Amino acid sequence: MSTALKAAPITILTCVLIALSVSGAEADFNDTSASFYDKNFYTKVPWTVTQKKTFQELLRHNLQTPDTELHRDKTALLIIDTQNDWGTAKGSAPETDIETVVPNIAKQTSLWRETGSLIVHIVRMYYADGSDADMARRWQMEKGQFTMAVPGTWGSELVASTTPGDVTLDYKTLLNLGVQQIGPNEYVIYKPHYNGFDRSSLNAFLKAKDIDSVVFIGMTFPNCVRATQYGATDHHYRVGAVPEAITQVYPGGLVAMQRQGVQLMSMDDFAKFAGSISDTAGPE
């Protein structure tokens, strides 16, 4: 028997073992990735609510300099991903602390809206097949494990309590990086990644409005809020944030924000800041 023939059974056995191994790995991937989104890695109650005394102490340690001070007349409120799939109990992937935080988001948005100052809702949408998903979500979406904020669906729409009225997103305009106006000085912009400044129209839009300061509220702190804050900092904006109106905050992240010059505000602080606008500022 030739050497080639003798080796054939081993080769066939090896292929079978490899196929079984790949099949097993695929099963492991399915089990692991599916269970990942079922686990709760964060507390159900926001840190800022459970540890008020510590939070108030943290607010006194903002890095306040002439370069980090917010310019009220040139400030926009940026609301991150307050969409039904994340911000409502009936959504496909609701945040764990929305019952506490979403009313705070709505309250702060309404307060800012009353001043006539610029509001920008930043949204994310995913095609159902996962073709435009982030690396951490693409495989799971391709396998049909879940969908989130699919364009044109209820889940992709803004949470009603955060809008100025009956709003339907113009997803075709948004996905083409256009800007949708939904109020006198209120707009929606789509972001194709966690960071709202990455490959979006956000920076150009803010510059055109003569904005040099931004305040963040919305969801979710570890992902899109932090990433967009990095984008704002990298683009040399003066940055503020209201942790009680942001889902999934945690102390280490808040301290890291402060070290980058972010001005953390309580809800009372934000109300005072919103009310400090001059008589000359307002919608165009």
Number of C-alpha atoms within 10 A of each C-alpha: 5 6 7 9 10 10 10 11 11 11 13 11 11 12 12 12 12 12 12 12 12 12 12 12 12 12 12 12 14 15 11 11 16 16 11 10 12 9 8 10 10 14 12 15 17 22 19 20 14 10 11 11 10 13 20 13 9 16 17 12 13 19 17 14 9 6 11 19 16 22 16 19 20 19 25 24 23 24 25 25 29 31 27 23 25 25 28 20 14 11 17 16 19 16 22 21 18 24 15 17 25 25 14 21 26 21 17 23 23 15 16 20 20 10 16 17 23 25 23 23 25 25 25 25 26 21 16 17 17 21 12 15 21 13 10 9 17 16 18 19 20 16 12 13 14 16 20 25 25 19 20 15 15 16 23 25 24 25 20 17 16 20 18 14 10 9 14 14 19 16 20 11 13 21 18 11 17 18 18 18 16 19 16 15 15 20 16 23 23 26 25 19 20 20 21 28 23 15 13 21 18 22 18 11 15 19 10 9 15 13 19 20 23 26 24 24 29 30 27 21 22 13 12 22 26 21 19 23 25 19 18 22 18 10 12 13 23 22 27 27 26 21 27 25 28 27 30 26 24 16 14 8 13 20 17 12 22 20 13 15 20 27 24 27 23 17 18 11 13 19 15 12 15 20 14 12 18 10 7 7 13 15 12 9
